[in-house]
Amino acid sequence: MPRHEPERTCIVTRTAQPSAGLIRFVLSPDHQVVFDLKHKLPGRGVWVTARSDLVEEAVKRRLFARAFKAEVKVSGTLAADIEQVLRDDLRQSLAMANKAGAVVTGFGKVESAILEKPLAALIHAAEAAEDGRRKIANQLRKRLGEAISSVPVILDLSNDELGLALGRSHVIHAALVAGAGSDGFLNRWHRYRSYCGTDADQAGLETETGEPTNLKPQDIEAE
């Protein structure tokens, strides 16, 4: 029998859903509202749907005080603080995928991986030039045709963040190879995109012009 996951009610939307789609908050001993992403901190918890705009609404409407039935201290940057932790977690999960041998870096090696390996995703630095992204997309289209949309294109991490995760400098293009090492990263990516209010399934998909729909400023030439 599948395990039944208990539902929790969001204090903003007042809708119940499985706890995996919410963020738990608890009170510290000095009544500071603390987020509990792993749902493990002691104490009574209240829940908010895992979206930045809803966390901001909970802060603005002072819903935490109402839910905890107490005077509370809430950081004005609470939503942004959660986003940063999720982003750091995304970067760290990419480092783990790399250690598991699931990441290929470099323009030429990514092109080769497209032809030779089952891909879970393409990863470009947020600053990557459109021309480099387009060339890699065209290579992927030659192999997959219309099925290209099944391979997500990830543009969320900067060149510096990719370099920190992968232990090398000037990482502009990378490929995530399908397998056990890629699952954790993709799960965290979906969680991060969902929290930011962006549909991960639509991130970076190719338009008829061959350009990613999720464009970023400040281009960097390909490796």
N, C-alpha and C positions, 0 to 999 in steps of 0.2 A: 504493500500500500504506500502511495506517495505521502511524504511527510506534509502535514498541514501547517502552513505558516500563519501565525496569528496576524490579524489585521489591527492597525492602529489608526486613529483619527487625526488628521491634520488640523492644527488649531487655526489655520487660516481659511482653508476651503471647507472645513467641516465634513470632508469625505473620508471614508475608511478605505484603506488599501493595505496590502502586505508591507511589512516593515522595510523590506529591501528598497522600496521606492521612496522612503522618507529619511530624514535626518533626526536623530534623537538629541535632545538637549537636557542637561541636568543643571542643578545649582551647586556651585562650589560652597565651601563652608562660609565664605563671606558674601554669599548670595549673588555671585557673578554667574551669568548665563554662559554655560560652556557647551560646545558642540561635541558630540560623541559619535564619530563616524563608524566606529566598530560596534556600537551598541553594547558596551561592556562596563561603562563606568557605574559605580554604585549610586544609589539614590533614585528617587522618583523621576521619571522622564516625561517630557512632552515632545510632540512630534510635529515636524513641518515637512511637507512635500519637498523633495530634494531639487528645488529650483531657486536660483539666486533671487529672482524677483519676489518670490513668496517669503523667503527669509527676510528680505528688506521690508516687506509689508508687515510681517510679524513685529519687527522692531518699531516701525513707524506707528503702528496702531497699539503698541504696548500690550500685545497679546500674551507675551511671556508672563508678565505680572498677573494677568487674569488667569492664565492656565495653572501657574504655580500657587496662586492665591497667596501671594506674598510680595513685598517690596523687593525688586530685583535690580541688578546693575547689568546693563546691556551695552556692549561696545557698538559704536556707530558704524564700525567697519566689519561687523560680524559676517555679513554675506561675502564681502571681499576676502576676509580671512579664510573662510571655508573654501572659496575658489582657489586660493593660493595653495592650500594644503592638498586639494584634489589635483592641482597641476603638478605639485612636487611629487605626489604619489604616481602620477602618470609618467613623469620622467624616470623615477626610480624603477617602475615596472618595465620600462624600455631597457634600462640597464640590465635587469634580470633576464629579459628576453635575449639580449645580446650575449650574456654569459652562457645561455642555453644554446647558442649557435643559431638563433632564429633571425638575426639581422644581417643584411648585406649592405655595405656602404660604398659610395663612389659611383659616378655616372656610368662608367663602362661596366662595372660589376652588376649594377642594377639592371642595365639592359640585358646582360647575359642571364641574370636570374629570371627575368621575365620569360626567356625562351626555355630555360632548363628546370625551373623549380615551381612548385605550387605556391602561389602567393596569397597571403592573407591581407596585405595592404601595401600601398606605397606611402612613403613618408618623405615630405619635403620640408626643409626649413621654411619658416614663415616668410623669410626674406628672399627665397629662391626666385630666380628670374623666370618669367613666363615661358621664354623660349626653351629652357631646359625641361620644365614641366611638360611642355607640349611635345617635345621629342620623345620623352619617356612614355607619355600617354599614347602617342602614335605607335610606338613599339608594342605596347600592351594591346592596342586595338588590332594589330596585325595577328596577334595570337588568339585573342578572345572574341573579336568582332563585337557584336552588340552586347555580349556578356561582360564587357568592360565595366559596366555599372555594378557588377557584383564585387569588385575590388575597391574598397574605400581608399580615398586619398586623404592623408592626414597632414594638415598644414598648421597645427596648433602650437608646435614648439619652435622656438627660435634656434638659430644657428648655434648660439652659445649653449642653450639647453640640450640640444642634440649632442654637441661635443662633450658636455659634462656627463651625459648618460652613457655615451659610447666610448669615452676615453680617448678621443682624438680630436684634433682641431679641424675647423672648416668643414663640418659635415653639412652638405646641402641636400643630397639625395640619398635615400635608403629604401630598402625593400624589407618587408616583414614576411618571412617564409612561414607558410602554414604548418602548424604542428603544436605540440604541447607548450613550447616556449612562447607562442604568440597569443594564446588565449587570455592570459592574465592582462597583458597590455591592452588588448582590444576591449576587454570588459571594463577596464578603468577608463579607456578613452570614451566609450559610450556613456559612462557615468559622468565624466567631466563635461561632455558636450550637452548632455541632458540638463545638468545643473546650470549651465550657462544659457540654456534656452535655445540651443541650436540642435537641429535634427541631425544626428550622426549619420544616418543612412543617406543623407543628401550631401554630406560634406565632400567637396572637391570632385563631384561627379562631372563628367565631361559634357560640354554643350556641343551643339552642332558645329560650332566654329573650332572645336578642339581645345578651347580654353577652359580651365577649371572654373566652376561657378563661385568658388570661395577664393577670391583674389586678395592678396596682401600687398601692402606698399613696400617701397624701398628694395628694389631688386638686387640680387647678388648673382654674379655669373656662375654657371655650373662648374663643378670640379673638373 
